[in-house]
Amino acid sequence: MSDLQTRFDQALADSKLLPAKPDNQTLLQIYSLFKQGSVGDVQGDRPGFTDFVGRAKYDAWAALKGQTQDTAKQAYVDLIESLKQ
């Protein structure tokens, strides 16, 4: 397992232990970076207009299209680290 993958996995565990719940925009950023880092580019159809949360998550993830998984993993690690303080 690569060092980046190890740090990504640790950041995932740390994200569940943050001292304060992040605001919604930060939660979307955490979600989208995690998905881009673990799955890659967005997949599936965009949720309908009545699914506000699903649509927001999809759009946040779609905004990262083309970003490499390693870049997203590093950004995820950096974001979680900044929220731990």
ZIPESUL-V736183 format. One record per residue. N is the residue number from 1. RES is the residue in three letters. OMEGA is omega in whole degrees, -180 to 180 (none if undefined). Layout:
<<N,RES,OMEGA> <N,RES,OMEGA>>
This chain:
<<1,MET,-178> <2,SER,178> <3,ASP,179> <4,LEU,179> <5,GLN,178> <6,THR,179> <7,ARG,177> <8,PHE,178> <9,ASP,178> <10,GLN,179> <11,ALA,177> <12,LEU,178> <13,ALA,-180> <14,ASP,-178> <15,SER,180> <16,LYS,-176> <17,LEU,-178> <18,LEU,-177> <19,PRO,179> <20,ALA,179> <21,LYS,179> <22,PRO,177> <23,ASP,-175> <24,ASN,-180> <25,GLN,178> <26,THR,177> <27,LEU,177> <28,LEU,178> <29,GLN,178> <30,ILE,-180> <31,TYR,-175> <32,SER,178> <33,LEU,178> <34,PHE,-179> <35,LYS,180> <36,GLN,-179> <37,GLY,-176> <38,SER,-176> <39,VAL,-174> <40,GLY,-177> <41,ASP,-178> <42,VAL,-179> <43,GLN,176> <44,GLY,-179> <45,ASP,177> <46,ARG,179> <47,PRO,180> <48,GLY,-175> <49,PHE,178> <50,THR,178> <51,ASP,-174> <52,PHE,-178> <53,VAL,179> <54,GLY,-180> <55,ARG,179> <56,ALA,178> <57,LYS,180> <58,TYR,-178> <59,ASP,178> <60,ALA,179> <61,TRP,-179> <62,ALA,179> <63,ALA,-180> <64,LEU,-177> <65,LYS,180> <66,GLY,178> <67,GLN,-179> <68,THR,179> <69,GLN,180> <70,ASP,178> <71,THR,179> <72,ALA,178> <73,LYS,-179> <74,GLN,178> <75,ALA,178> <76,TYR,179> <77,VAL,-179> <78,ASP,-179> <79,LEU,-180> <80,ILE,178> <81,GLU,-179> <82,SER,-179> <83,LEU,-180> <84,LYS,-173> <85,GLN,none>>
